[in-house]
Amino acid sequence: MRSTLKYTAVIAALALALIAGDLAVPAAPVRAQDDGDYVVTVVGGKDEPQTYDDQTVDGFTFTDFTYQSLYPQGMEFRAIITPPEGVTINQVTLFYTFATGKTGRKQARPGDAPNEWIATPYDGRGLPPWHEVDAYWGVRGMDGESVDSEPVHAMYYDAQREWYRAESDDVLVYWYGMPEELGKVVIDAMAANRDTYLAGFGILLPYRPLSVIFPPGADWTEYRGSSDIDDTDFGFTGTIISQAGSTIQRVRPLEPATIRQDCAWNPENPTVEFQMNQAASTTAHEVAHLYQGELGIGGPSWWVEGQAMFFETFEEYPVNERLRALADLRGGDFPSFQGDGPGGGAVTAQEDGCTHLIYDMGSSFMRWIVDTYGGMETYHAIVETMSQARTLDDALVAATGKTLIELENEWRAFLGVGPIPAEILDPAAALGDPVEPFYAEGETVTMPASPFSQSIYNAPRTNSIADAACFANTPLTILRAGNDGAVNWYEVDCMGMQGWMNQGQLNAQ
């Protein structure tokens, strides 16, 4: 699904302003009409400290209760907290709650004034602006006294620059350095995706997600560390803060990031409209990650990222065609979901110069399942089973009656690539006969006294995942032996943990 822009004149004018380098944000709210009101307001750009009413709770008084945003270096709360006569305060903590209902806390420190306490959540950075919290003081006395103040509301605002703000029932959006129409593109994309989220996950989020969008460039790194560190060349575009129910991203530059500058599927003449559609799609992708967190859905990386890409709203290139062309470039050597799974994330370029291979493979596989095995009802059945802490394999069998191996081979046939290679299904198939000296099948070997432990790999190669270990002086049983052309490898059973170890590990001193 793609968002349709109906403000072409406005976009063109703002595009020209962008090209000219004029990124100034209007100083007054903007209002546009299109099948209902789309309201953009301008926020930020000035310091807005807040003072709250005095409180008295069980004899404790809370006065001079103030808040100030120090973005990007935290949210500063201050109060004079005076205990009843004869009571000594032992500890003060600021507790805060995001829109998700999830909570955090920050230990307060004494201020310079008598009975003054200061708490600054996120003083080490890590939170973008425009998050809202309800916060209260928790006070503990030396003799066990305990009291909480009444909660107050605070906004983490950016006092240094102005931002646009727009909202709908589906999303709250903040952005700057891009046309004011960006908010509508995001809102339209999220509205169009509402039924898809509901069909796929079985619920809508119990809160309204927040989307914070930075322009191209290094600005978005300021909340994590320093905007002096520009990671544009690595192509990162989005992430989430699950606790806060927010997505954080930057708009992709018109020129491709260095990591994918040679991608065969780069758009020939990307426009501001392309940037906005891509940004809206990234929001939809990241919101899918929020659903995963809400339902407790995990799985292998290709599934987690592929599932998020499945919910994207803008197809930058034909994914299946990309996968078929890549298989041709690799001489038919197409990666598999089996074993350690396919490599190729957001910062790994493949033979076609493009990145995000696991995203493309995962989303293509899911779309094929939906198209082949009963639509979104089947998709939801998979999600529902995984939300019960069951494996992806279990979920696929429950929903389709077929294993991941069977489904993957059918999907590979759909793409026109060969079945899963035998050596992936059985790593020993790629090994030759072991060379002397070697340990024989069925032999018991005692691990050396040093080092303390040795990794047990999922496949006979050291770049495989090692998710178990065998400890020093532990006996193990040789199940199979083979040679990869350089070293002997052994499938072993070490106290019930099975996997692969090499000759050097068994002979280590």
Protein Blocks (a to p, Z undefined) as FASTA:
>chain_A
ZZddfblmlmmmmmmmmmnopacdcfbdcdddeeiaaddddeehiacddddddddeehia
cehiacddfbfgbcaddddddddehiacfbdcdddddfkopacdddddddfbehiacdde
hklgjiaehiacddddddddfkopacdddddddddddfkbccdddddfkbccddehiafk
lmmmmmmmmmmmmmmmmmmnopacfbdcddddddedjklmmmnmpaklccklnopabdcd
fknopacdddddfbdcfklmmgckbcfbdcfklmmmmmmmmmmmmmmmmmmmmnopacdf
klmmmmmmmmpcbdfbafklmmmmmmmmnnopacdfehjbpahifklccfkopahklmmm
mmmmmmmmmmmnopjmlmmmmmmmmmnopafklmmmmmnopafklmmmmmmmmnopacdd
fklmmmmlmpccdddddddehiacdddfbdfbdcddfbdcfkbccfbdcdehiacddfbd
cdehjaccddddeehiacdddfklmmpZZ
